[in-house]
Amino acid sequence: MPAISGLALVAAALLAMAGAQKILDPAMTVGALRALRLPSSSRLVRAGSGAELTVGVAAVAIGGALLWWLVALSYLAFAGFVIAALRKGTMIGSCGCFGREDTPPHPTHVVLNVGLAFVAGVAAIRMPGALVEELVDHPGQGAPVVLLASVTLYLLYAAYVDLPRALAAGRAVAPG
C-alpha cells in the first residue's frame, strides 16, 4: 500500500463530505458565490456539489489518475476561490463546505487546499488502482490507515474552521 494512501483517503473523503453538505444546504455557498458576483443558483451549487461528492467517492472506489487529478483540480479551484475572496475583501461568512459553521475565507484555507491538491496529485501518480481495494485486501494496514485518516479528517475540520477563528481572535487581542 503506497505511503500516500491515508492522506489521499483524507483528501477524497473531505471533498465528498463537503459536496454532500452543500447538496443538503446550498444557501451559504450561494451567498458566497453571489458576494463574488459569480453564478450562484441553488441548482448550480447542488450540481457542482454533486460533482464533488461523486469525484471524491469515485477516487477512492475506482481510483485512477484521472479521478485523482479531478480531486486535485477541485482543491486548486477552492484555493482560487479563497484567494479571490481575500483579494476582493468581500465579506463572506462561509463557503458552506462545513454547513452553517462560520468559516470566512482565510489564508490558512489556501494553504490547506493547495496541500490537499498536492496530495491528490501524488495519488494520481502513485496509486493506479482503487484505494478501497488496497484497504480491504490488506486489513492489517488498511484498518490503521482508516483510523488515522478519520483522526486527520477531524483535525482538518478544526484547521479549516477553528484555526482561522483562533488566529483572528489572537490578532484582535494582541497589543498594537
C-alpha positions in Angstrom: 0.0 0.0 0.0 1.5 3.3 -1.0 2.5 5.7 1.8 0.2 8.4 0.3 -2.9 6.2 0.8 -4.0 7.7 4.1 -3.6 11.3 3.1 -5.3 10.5 -0.3 -8.2 9.0 1.6 -8.5 12.2 3.6 -8.4 14.4 0.6 -11.1 12.4 -1.2 -13.3 12.0 1.9 -13.2 15.7 2.7 -14.1 16.6 -0.8 -17.0 14.1 -0.8 -18.2 15.3 2.7 -18.1 19.0 1.7 -20.0 18.2 -1.5 -22.7 16.3 0.4 -23.0 19.1 2.9 -23.6 21.7 0.1 -26.1 19.4 -1.6 -28.1 19.3 1.6 -27.8 23.1 2.3 -26.6 25.2 -0.6 -27.5 28.5 0.9 -24.1 29.5 2.3 -22.3 28.6 -0.9 -24.9 30.5 -2.9 -24.3 33.6 -0.7 -20.5 33.2 -1.1 -20.7 33.0 -4.8 -23.1 35.9 -5.0 -20.8 38.0 -2.9 -18.1 37.5 -5.5 -20.6 38.1 -8.3 -20.3 34.6 -9.7 -23.1 32.4 -10.9 -24.9 31.4 -7.8 -28.2 29.5 -8.2 -29.1 26.7 -5.8 -29.3 24.3 -8.7 -25.8 25.2 -9.9 -24.4 24.8 -6.4 -26.1 21.4 -6.0 -24.8 20.3 -9.4 -21.2 21.3 -8.6 -21.5 19.8 -5.1 -22.8 16.5 -6.7 -19.7 16.5 -8.8 -17.5 17.0 -5.7 -19.3 14.1 -3.9 -19.0 11.9 -7.0 -15.4 12.6 -7.7 -14.4 12.1 -4.0 -16.2 8.8 -3.7 -15.1 7.6 -7.2 -11.4 8.4 -6.5 -11.5 6.0 -3.5 -13.8 3.4 -5.0 -12.4 3.3 -8.6 -9.1 5.1 -8.5 -7.0 6.0 -11.4 -5.1 9.1 -12.4 -8.0 11.0 -14.0 -10.1 10.9 -10.8 -7.2 11.9 -8.6 -6.4 14.7 -10.9 -10.0 15.9 -10.6 -9.7 15.8 -6.8 -6.5 17.9 -7.2 -8.2 20.3 -9.6 -11.1 20.7 -7.2 -8.8 21.8 -4.4 -7.0 24.2 -6.6 -10.3 25.7 -7.6 -11.2 26.1 -4.0 -7.9 27.8 -3.3 -8.5 30.1 -6.2 -11.9 31.0 -4.8 -10.5 31.8 -1.4 -7.7 33.9 -3.0 -10.3 35.8 -5.0 -12.4 36.4 -1.8 -9.3 37.6 0.1 -8.1 39.9 -2.6 -11.5 41.4 -3.2 -12.0 41.9 0.6 -15.6 40.6 0.2 -17.3 39.8 3.4 -18.2 36.1 3.1 -19.3 34.5 6.3 -18.8 31.0 5.0 -18.4 29.0 1.8 -20.8 26.4 3.0 -18.3 23.5 2.9 -18.9 22.8 6.6 -22.6 23.6 6.8 -23.7 26.7 8.6 -20.4 26.8 10.5 -19.0 30.3 10.3 -15.8 29.8 8.2 -14.9 33.0 6.4 -12.0 32.8 3.9 -8.6 32.9 5.5 -5.1 32.3 4.1 -4.9 29.0 6.0 -7.7 27.8 3.7 -5.4 28.5 0.7 -2.5 26.6 2.3 -4.7 23.6 3.2 -6.4 23.5 -0.2 -3.0 23.6 -2.1 -1.7 20.9 0.3 -4.7 18.6 -0.4 -4.3 19.3 -4.2 -0.7 18.2 -3.9 -1.7 15.0 -2.1 -4.2 14.2 -4.8 -1.6 14.9 -7.4 0.8 12.5 -5.8 -2.1 9.9 -5.6 -2.7 10.4 -9.3 0.9 9.4 -10.0 1.4 6.7 -7.3 -2.0 5.0 -6.9 -3.1 3.4 -10.2 -5.8 1.2 -8.6 -8.8 1.6 -6.3 -7.8 2.7 -2.8 -10.7 0.8 -1.3 -9.4 -2.5 -2.7 -6.0 -1.8 -1.1 -7.6 -1.1 2.2 -9.7 -4.3 2.1 -7.0 -6.5 0.6 -4.6 -5.5 3.4 -6.7 -5.2 6.5 -3.7 -5.1 8.8 -2.5 -2.0 7.1 -6.0 -0.8 6.0 -7.5 -0.5 9.4 -4.9 1.8 10.9 -4.9 3.9 7.7 -8.7 4.4 8.0 -8.4 5.1 11.7 -5.6 7.7 11.2 -7.5 9.2 8.2 -10.5 9.7 10.5 -8.5 11.5 13.0 -6.8 13.6 10.3 -10.3 14.5 8.9 -11.3 15.8 12.3 -8.0 17.7 12.6 -8.5 19.2 9.1 -12.0 20.3 10.1 -10.5 22.1 13.1 -7.8 23.6 10.8 -10.4 24.9 8.4 -12.9 26.1 11.0 -11.3 26.8 14.3 -7.7 27.8 13.4 -8.8 30.9 11.4 -11.0 31.9 14.3 -8.2 31.4 16.8 -5.8 33.4 14.7 -8.3 36.2 14.2 -9.0 36.3 18.0 -5.3 36.4 18.7 -4.8 39.3 16.4 -7.8 41.1 18.0 -6.2 40.9 21.5 -2.6 41.5 20.5 -1.2 44.8 21.7 -0.5 47.2 18.9 
